[in-house]
Amino acid sequence: MREKSDLERAIGASPPALQFSHPKFLVARWERNFGREAALELCRWNNLPAEIFLRTNTLKVTSGELERAAPDATRVESHPLLFRAGQVPFLWLAQGLAYVQDPSTLIAPELLDPQPGERVLDACAAPGGKTSYLAQLMGNEGEIVACDVSKKRLTKMEENLGRLGVANVQSRQHDWLAGSMPDQLESFDRILVDAPCSNTGVIRRRVDVRWRLSAEDFTGMPRKQWHILKSVVPLLKKGGTLVYSTCSLEPEENEQLLARISAELPELEFVESRQSLPFRDGMDGAFAAKFVRR
């Protein structure tokens, strides 16, 4: 305690990697991609406790009803379905009235814009946050096929969907990297590929990420994402919509992969992309790109 002021001054004068407890290569990468000030702000953001956001499950309740039931929960101005909560109301979760979900995770489902009665593929679905929101956007009408490589994660997803009252989802265990197509899968009106990624947009929620990553991940991960994308494109109807998304901040997994899609998959026409950046938007990092099959 006697040395506290001296220690704080020493830390303040230290290199950013030491000052904010991040790997040197990651800080250097963000300085190149976003500039020094944005990189430092991102490091600060990653060390903050994550806020708790709750999405209203309109399959069971309205936002107005939730607001009246929990006056200590405050609405998020930027989205009509979201609330901030200092403490998660247990009954909301147990009864499936709400789902804990950061605003950034709503970008991809809303960009996909599934309609009631359509057939939708959620290629990398578990644990089901985006899947349940797709069902909500569809009013529980139509069909969602939700795939994941992990049986354990699919079981967790099925528990979540059951609690939320989702009735139009069938789950399928499948590894898109295996090179084979799932049996009995017909064409889809819309496909969401929420691809496995480096998770650099959600480091404040995934405390292991900063020390788990290596520089090689930013070449290996895009190869997996590209393989998954190529595997699902034949399942998309002509005129159908595909959304590719990540919770990564890295250009190799986002803009550069988007450019490769445009160059090597001419049947897909790029429509638009959206991105959230923690230091700019005050929410977790996410990227989503929308394509239509010619």
Phi, psi and omega per residue, in radians:
M1 nan -0.631 3.130
R2 -1.128 -0.509 -3.086
E3 -1.662 0.105 -3.003
K4 -0.984 -0.834 -3.098
S5 -1.099 -0.734 3.125
D6 -1.126 -0.708 3.137
L7 -1.144 -0.736 3.134
E8 -1.114 -0.681 3.090
R9 -1.145 -0.699 3.140
A10 -1.142 -0.721 3.112
I11 -1.137 -0.725 -3.138
G12 -1.085 -0.472 3.124
A13 -1.626 0.015 -3.093
S14 -1.409 2.820 3.027
P15 -1.040 2.643 -3.081
P16 -0.951 -0.676 -3.102
A17 -1.044 -0.694 3.119
L18 -1.368 -0.737 -3.086
Q19 -1.058 -0.689 -3.065
F20 -1.914 0.117 3.084
S21 1.004 1.020 3.069
H22 -2.272 2.650 3.061
P23 -1.082 2.506 -3.117
K24 -1.022 -0.733 -3.055
F25 -1.151 -0.548 -3.127
L26 -1.275 -0.744 3.094
V27 -1.107 -0.761 3.134
A28 -1.092 -0.700 3.113
R29 -1.071 -0.802 -3.119
W30 -1.191 -0.596 3.071
E31 -1.108 -0.687 3.091
R32 -1.173 -0.713 -3.018
N33 -1.434 -0.590 -3.015
F34 -2.118 -0.187 -3.030
G35 1.667 2.753 -3.011
R36 -1.108 -0.830 -3.064
E37 -1.117 -0.739 3.117
A38 -1.138 -0.662 3.130
A39 -1.121 -0.733 3.113
L40 -1.156 -0.691 3.110
E41 -1.129 -0.638 3.091
L42 -1.127 -0.736 3.091
C43 -1.079 -0.726 3.097
R44 -1.085 -0.786 3.141
W45 -1.011 -0.750 -3.099
N46 -1.124 -0.354 -3.123
N47 -1.670 0.035 3.121
L48 -1.542 2.608 2.994
P49 -1.087 2.407 -3.112
A50 -1.302 2.376 3.047
E51 -1.205 2.702 3.084
I52 -1.790 2.106 3.066
F53 -2.012 2.513 3.127
L54 -2.158 2.250 3.065
R55 -1.656 2.238 3.069
T56 -1.108 2.298 3.064
N57 -1.621 1.651 -3.066
T58 -1.262 -0.042 2.979
L59 -1.239 -0.293 -3.103
K60 -2.195 -0.446 -2.979
V61 -2.733 2.838 3.049
T62 -1.759 2.812 3.106
S63 -1.087 -0.632 3.121
G64 -1.095 -0.704 3.118
E65 -1.149 -0.693 3.093
L66 -1.145 -0.722 -3.121
E67 -1.068 -0.707 3.131
R68 -1.233 -0.492 -3.097
A69 -1.401 -0.420 -3.088
A70 -2.440 1.453 -3.085
P71 -1.110 -0.307 3.126
D72 -1.396 -0.239 3.050
A73 -1.489 2.356 -3.074
T74 -1.950 2.466 3.123
R75 -1.197 2.589 3.022
V76 -1.602 2.085 -3.024
E77 -1.052 -0.557 -3.035
S78 -1.363 -0.196 -3.106
H79 -2.588 2.220 -3.040
P80 -1.193 -0.304 -3.087
L81 -1.705 -0.114 -2.978
L82 -1.794 2.520 3.035
F83 -2.221 2.606 2.909
R84 -1.685 2.481 3.132
A85 -2.465 2.205 3.057
G86 -1.162 -0.655 3.073
Q87 -2.303 2.283 -3.083
V88 -1.201 2.142 3.065
P89 -1.144 1.982 -3.013
F90 -1.022 -0.733 -3.094
L91 -1.128 -0.566 3.091
W92 -1.019 -0.747 -3.117
L93 -1.322 -0.791 -3.084
A94 -1.088 -0.621 -3.119
Q95 -1.611 0.012 3.105
G96 1.234 0.477 3.139
L97 -1.416 -0.366 -3.111
A98 -2.649 2.855 -3.126
Y99 -2.365 2.306 3.125
V100 -1.226 2.067 -3.001
Q101 -2.782 2.189 3.109
D102 -1.217 2.578 3.128
P103 -0.941 -0.573 -3.098
S104 -1.094 -0.490 -3.080
T105 -1.350 -0.149 3.113
L106 -1.535 -0.219 -3.056
I107 -1.079 -0.884 -3.063
A108 -1.137 -0.843 3.109
P109 -1.048 -0.666 -3.140
E110 -1.242 -0.559 3.060
L111 -1.208 -0.629 3.080
L112 -1.158 -0.675 3.039
D113 0.965 0.999 -3.134
P114 -1.209 2.563 -3.091
Q115 -1.938 2.626 3.085
P116 -0.943 2.370 3.106
G117 1.582 -0.160 -3.125
E118 -1.436 2.939 3.076
R119 -1.913 2.118 -2.975
V120 -2.188 2.421 3.028
L121 -1.903 2.149 2.965
D122 -1.816 1.735 -2.901
A123 -1.253 -0.526 -3.109
C124 -2.302 1.317 -2.774
A125 -1.572 -0.728 -2.982
A126 -1.104 2.507 0.182
P127 -1.568 0.149 2.905
G128 1.858 0.126 3.129
G129 -1.066 -0.877 3.116
K130 -1.224 -0.635 3.119
T131 -1.032 -0.795 -3.120
S132 -1.156 -0.571 3.108
Y133 -1.261 -0.626 3.037
L134 -1.034 -0.794 3.120
A135 -1.075 -0.674 3.118
Q136 -1.132 -0.764 3.114
L137 -1.109 -0.501 -3.132
M138 -1.570 -0.010 -3.114
G139 1.092 0.499 -3.127
N140 1.145 0.295 3.134
E141 -1.881 2.607 -3.066
G142 1.566 -2.709 -3.053
E143 -2.507 2.356 3.031
I144 -2.082 2.179 3.004
V145 -1.747 2.043 -3.051
A146 -1.909 2.011 -3.084
C147 -1.894 2.625 2.981
D148 -2.770 2.695 -3.111
V149 -1.343 -0.412 -3.010
S150 -1.784 2.121 3.077
K151 -1.113 -0.682 -3.137
K152 -1.088 -0.756 3.121
R153 -1.181 -0.630 3.090
L154 -1.126 -0.681 3.093
T155 -1.065 -0.748 3.089
K156 -1.098 -0.725 3.118
M157 -1.070 -0.767 -3.131
E158 -1.080 -0.655 3.072
E159 -1.100 -0.794 -3.141
N160 -1.075 -0.822 -3.097
L161 -1.132 -0.673 3.107
G162 -1.092 -0.749 3.134
R163 -1.131 -0.590 -3.103
L164 -1.463 -0.078 3.114
G165 1.372 0.400 3.117
V166 -1.355 2.252 -3.023
A167 -2.145 -0.019 -3.038
N168 -2.016 0.479 -3.100
V169 -2.057 2.316 2.911
Q170 -2.033 2.319 -3.083
S171 -1.671 2.547 3.130
R172 -2.430 2.262 3.036
Q173 -1.456 2.171 3.139
H174 -2.768 2.471 3.083
D175 -1.862 1.849 -3.121
W176 -1.166 -0.308 3.129
L177 -1.470 -0.110 -3.070
A178 -1.344 -0.272 3.090
G179 1.619 -0.149 3.121
S180 -1.864 2.757 3.116
M181 -1.664 2.544 3.087
P182 -1.095 2.571 3.107
D183 -1.232 2.548 2.990
Q184 1.040 0.557 3.021
L185 -1.770 2.026 3.103
E186 -1.647 -3.080 -3.054
S187 -1.243 2.735 -3.045
F188 -2.133 2.601 3.048
D189 -1.281 -0.626 -3.112
R190 -2.527 2.544 3.136
I191 -2.317 2.288 3.009
L192 -1.897 2.158 3.034
V193 -1.969 1.548 3.059
D194 -1.543 1.475 -2.838
A195 -1.272 2.611 2.938
P196 -0.988 2.428 -3.040
C197 -2.611 -3.069 -3.102
S198 -1.293 -0.293 3.123
N199 1.174 0.383 -3.089
T200 -1.216 -0.213 3.076
G201 -1.463 -0.165 -3.054
V202 -2.223 0.577 -3.063
I203 -1.124 -0.547 -3.134
R204 -1.210 -0.359 3.087
R205 -1.667 -0.422 -3.097
R206 -2.043 1.505 -2.944
V207 -1.181 -0.281 -3.135
D208 -1.411 -0.321 -2.902
V209 -1.067 -0.806 -3.013
R210 -1.044 -0.566 -3.115
W211 -1.698 -0.188 3.103
R212 -1.469 -0.528 -3.057
L213 -1.302 2.647 2.980
S214 -2.314 2.902 -3.140
A215 -1.047 -0.525 -3.124
E216 -1.179 -0.407 -3.133
D217 -1.084 -0.473 -3.062
F218 -1.462 -0.009 2.916
T219 -1.890 -0.625 -3.134
G220 -1.275 -0.703 -3.095
M221 -1.112 -0.779 3.109
P222 -1.056 -0.526 3.089
R223 -1.111 -0.745 3.103
K224 -1.134 -0.763 -3.121
Q225 -1.090 -0.714 3.124
W226 -1.123 -0.725 -3.129
H227 -1.115 -0.747 3.118
I228 -1.094 -0.765 3.139
L229 -1.046 -0.849 -3.129
K230 -1.074 -0.562 -3.098
S231 -1.229 -0.578 -3.037
V232 -1.602 -0.369 -3.068
V233 -0.969 -0.714 3.126
P234 -1.077 -0.301 -3.138
L235 -1.515 -0.080 -3.090
L236 -1.574 2.249 3.110
K237 -1.120 2.710 2.971
K238 -1.079 2.310 -3.056
G239 1.455 -0.074 -3.139
G240 -1.348 2.887 -3.060
T241 -1.941 2.369 3.045
L242 -2.169 2.332 3.037
V243 -2.090 2.204 3.049
Y244 -1.808 2.306 -3.108
S245 -2.508 2.724 3.044
T246 -2.501 2.930 2.925
C247 -1.921 0.669 -3.139
S248 -1.863 2.661 3.041
L249 -1.768 0.005 -2.914
E250 -1.592 2.327 -3.101
P251 -1.078 -0.542 3.123
E252 -1.055 -0.570 -3.102
E253 -1.629 -0.195 -3.056
N254 -2.096 -1.569 -3.034
E255 -1.079 -0.697 -3.117
Q256 -1.220 -0.630 3.085
L257 -1.216 -0.647 3.062
L258 -1.018 -0.783 3.127
A259 -1.098 -0.648 3.125
R260 -1.185 -0.673 3.086
I261 -1.031 -0.819 -3.127
S262 -1.098 -0.585 -3.081
A263 -1.433 -0.638 -2.971
E264 -1.937 -0.167 3.072
L265 -2.143 1.289 -3.031
P266 -1.114 -0.309 3.114
E267 -1.231 -0.256 3.105
L268 -1.756 2.187 3.115
E269 -1.778 2.136 3.137
F270 -1.194 2.369 -3.141
V271 -1.920 -0.994 -3.140
E272 -2.894 2.882 3.042
S273 -2.372 2.699 3.092
R274 -2.357 2.575 -3.122
Q275 -2.531 2.455 2.978
S276 -1.988 2.384 3.129
L277 -2.140 2.208 -3.072
P278 -0.938 -0.776 -3.070
F279 -1.281 -0.234 3.122
R280 -1.841 -0.701 -2.959
D281 -1.895 -0.126 3.111
G282 1.181 0.497 3.051
M283 -2.520 3.044 3.133
D284 -1.046 2.773 3.129
G285 -1.422 2.400 3.115
A286 -2.709 2.750 3.118
F287 -2.451 2.421 3.073
A288 -2.540 2.405 3.125
A289 -2.253 2.371 -3.087
K290 -1.891 2.337 3.100
F291 -2.262 2.674 3.016
V292 -2.129 2.397 3.127
R293 -1.382 2.150 3.140
R294 -1.121 nan nan
